[in-house]
């Protein structure tokens, strides 16, 4: 089970203390933050967030990695490789 939390500059909004214990604390809690463009349309999803010691995978990346049974590799530049596939940082535009 994976629970979500919203990361904010003044602290996270997340599961209750009892829920945190049930999922072994931060081991199974992932950020749910999304950012919308003009018109409140979500066009991109952030794959990781800065953590104290290492990057934290987003909920989307965590669920994909569990489905594929593969650990994500997050590089220093923020690029992500999952199951041997390097996920593009930006989608290419088609005419």
Secondary structure, DSSP 8 states (H G I E B T S, - for coil): --EEEB--TT--B---HHHHHHTTGGGGEEE------GGG-------EE--SSS-EEBHHHHHHHHHHT---EE-TTS-EEETTEEE-SS-----
